[in-house]
Amino acid sequence: MSIKATIPLSPTTEYYCTANINIYDSSECIRLATQAAAGRYFKLTENEQDQAIEIYLCEDNYSGWLSFEDVKFIQPALTKYQPNSISRSEIQQLIPQVIAFTQTAKIADNYYLWGGTVAPNYDCSGLMQAAFKSVGIWLPRDAYQQEAFVEPVDIQDIQPGDLIFFGTPKKATHVGLYLGDGAYIHSSGKEIGRNGIGIDILSEQGDTVSQSYYKQLRGAGRVIKSYMGNL
């Protein structure tokens, strides 16, 4: 029997999760694609393989696989997900709270988790998404998607709360949040000298971690709206 056939029908075709759940990048459910915090909305597809069903998260259009074991944590949504519209000026007023979120996350015992968007363990773009989501602003999921979404800003004109992007000439693969005074906060992996959330500087004069990322600097962008890409 199809696992979907055992799930109550939703009058809106959408569901929400009652607990934090992992979303995997394949039906084998080995490697995380992302996570969904309790309360997030999603749609189920007809695609079932191995021990998982493919889903789409409504808030950021992200797709992945939900383990059959976690189906017990989903419920039909009686109302559809409604994206939050927020003005540019309102976002700027909320930036101190966004920064505070990342600094509080840094204090907690944490490590870099690929696909992590739920406390305490985040990947780079997961930390950015969670920080802005904490004040009602949605960002797309991955670093390259966030880079495409924000308003480009000259690196000489960056302000606290701007996103700083790193990677190759072709694609952003890493993102941090600018704090001011040349410093940014981000979650990075142990292969570059740290395993979790830390603060580095945009300079060739920094420590080994700062230098490594500075060599990969692509540019910066400002969040001026909330992502409205619901399904």
C-alpha positions in Angstrom: 0.0 0.0 0.0 1.1 3.5 -0.8 2.3 5.4 2.3 0.3 8.4 1.0 -2.9 6.4 1.1 -2.4 6.1 4.9 -2.2 9.8 5.4 -5.4 11.8 6.0 -6.4 13.9 3.0 -5.7 17.6 3.3 -8.5 20.0 2.3 -5.8 22.5 1.1 -3.5 19.8 -0.4 -0.8 21.1 2.0 0.5 19.6 5.3 2.6 20.8 8.2 5.0 19.0 10.5 4.3 18.8 14.3 8.0 18.3 15.1 11.4 19.1 13.6 12.0 16.7 10.7 14.9 15.8 8.4 14.5 16.1 4.6 16.9 14.0 2.7 18.5 14.4 -0.8 17.5 10.9 -1.9 15.0 8.2 -1.1 17.7 6.3 0.7 17.5 8.9 3.5 21.3 8.9 4.1 22.3 12.5 3.4 20.4 15.6 4.5 19.1 18.1 1.9 17.5 20.4 4.5 15.4 20.3 7.6 11.9 21.5 8.5 11.2 23.1 11.8 7.9 22.2 13.5 5.1 24.1 11.8 6.5 24.3 8.3 4.2 23.7 5.4 4.8 21.3 2.5 3.2 19.4 -0.3 3.4 15.6 -0.8 4.1 14.2 -4.3 3.0 10.9 -5.7 6.7 9.8 -5.9 7.5 7.1 -3.4 10.7 5.1 -3.5 12.6 2.9 -1.0 11.4 4.1 2.4 10.6 7.7 1.6 8.1 10.0 -0.2 9.2 13.1 -2.1 7.9 16.5 -0.8 8.1 20.2 -1.6 8.5 22.7 1.2 6.1 25.6 0.6 8.1 28.5 2.0 11.2 28.1 -0.1 10.1 25.6 -2.8 12.8 23.2 -1.6 12.3 19.5 -2.6 13.5 16.4 -0.8 12.6 13.1 0.7 10.6 12.5 3.9 11.3 9.1 5.6 8.2 6.9 6.1 9.3 6.8 9.7 8.6 10.6 10.0 5.2 10.5 8.4 3.7 10.3 11.9 4.9 13.9 12.4 2.7 15.4 9.7 -0.9 16.7 9.8 -3.2 18.2 7.1 -3.1 22.0 6.9 -6.6 23.5 7.2 -5.4 26.8 5.7 -2.9 27.3 3.0 0.6 28.7 3.6 0.5 32.5 3.1 3.9 34.1 2.4 4.7 37.1 4.5 5.0 40.5 2.7 7.4 42.9 4.5 8.8 46.2 3.4 12.4 47.1 2.9 12.3 49.6 5.7 10.7 47.0 8.1 13.5 44.6 7.2 16.2 47.1 8.1 14.6 47.7 11.4 14.7 43.9 12.1 18.4 43.5 11.2 19.6 43.9 14.8 17.4 40.9 15.8 18.7 38.9 12.9 22.3 39.5 14.0 21.4 38.7 17.6 20.0 35.4 16.5 23.3 34.3 14.9 25.3 35.4 17.9 23.0 33.5 20.3 23.4 30.5 18.0 27.1 30.8 18.2 27.1 30.6 22.0 25.3 27.3 22.0 27.3 24.1 21.6 27.1 23.4 17.8 28.8 21.9 14.8 28.5 22.4 11.1 25.8 20.1 9.7 25.3 19.9 5.9 21.6 20.5 5.4 21.1 21.9 8.9 18.5 24.6 9.3 17.3 23.8 12.9 19.2 24.7 16.1 21.8 24.0 17.2 23.6 22.7 14.1 23.5 24.6 10.9 25.1 24.8 7.5 26.1 28.2 6.2 22.9 29.0 4.3 20.8 27.2 6.9 22.0 29.6 9.5 21.1 32.6 7.3 17.7 31.2 6.5 16.9 30.5 10.2 18.2 33.9 11.3 16.0 35.8 9.0 13.0 33.5 9.4 13.2 34.2 13.2 11.9 37.7 12.4 9.4 36.6 9.7 11.6 37.0 6.6 12.1 34.0 4.3 15.2 33.5 2.2 15.7 30.8 -0.4 17.5 27.7 0.9 21.0 27.5 -0.7 23.8 30.1 -0.8 23.7 30.4 -4.6 19.9 30.9 -4.4 20.3 33.5 -1.7 22.9 35.4 -3.8 20.4 35.5 -6.7 17.6 36.7 -4.4 19.3 39.6 -2.6 20.0 43.1 -4.0 23.7 43.2 -5.0 25.8 45.6 -2.9 29.4 46.8 -3.6 31.7 45.2 -1.1 32.9 48.7 -0.1 29.3 49.7 0.8 28.3 46.7 2.9 26.3 47.3 6.1 25.5 45.1 9.1 22.9 42.5 8.1 24.2 42.1 4.5 25.0 38.7 3.2 28.6 38.0 2.1 29.1 35.3 -0.6 32.0 33.1 -1.2 32.7 30.4 -3.8 34.1 30.0 -7.3 33.8 32.5 -10.2 30.8 30.4 -11.4 28.8 29.9 -8.2 28.3 30.9 -4.6 29.0 27.9 -2.3 29.2 29.7 1.1 27.5 32.6 2.8 27.9 34.6 6.0 26.2 37.6 7.7 28.1 40.9 7.9 28.4 42.3 11.4 30.2 45.5 10.8 33.9 46.5 11.3 35.0 44.0 8.7 33.6 41.0 10.5 31.1 38.4 9.5 29.5 35.4 11.2 28.9 32.1 9.5 28.8 28.3 10.0 31.7 26.5 8.4 33.1 23.0 8.3 36.2 21.6 9.9 37.9 21.1 6.6 38.7 24.9 6.6 39.8 24.9 10.2 36.5 25.2 12.2 33.5 23.1 12.8 30.5 25.3 13.6 29.5 29.0 13.9 32.3 31.5 14.2 33.3 35.1 13.4 35.9 35.9 10.7 37.1 39.0 9.0 37.1 40.2 5.4 40.8 40.6 5.1 44.0 38.9 3.9 45.4 39.8 7.3 43.1 37.4 9.2 43.8 34.0 10.6 44.0 30.9 8.4 40.2 30.5 8.2 39.6 34.2 7.4 42.3 34.1 4.7 40.9 30.9 3.1 37.4 32.4 2.7 38.7 35.8 1.7 40.4 34.2 -1.3 36.9 32.9 -2.3 35.0 36.2 -1.9 32.4 36.8 -4.6 30.5 39.8 -3.3 27.6 40.9 -1.1 23.9 41.4 -1.2 21.2 43.1 0.9 17.9 41.5 1.9 15.2 43.9 0.8 12.1 41.6 0.7 10.8 38.2 1.9 10.9 35.3 -0.5 7.4 34.8 -2.0 8.0 31.6 -4.0 5.3 29.5 -2.4 3.8 26.6 -4.5 
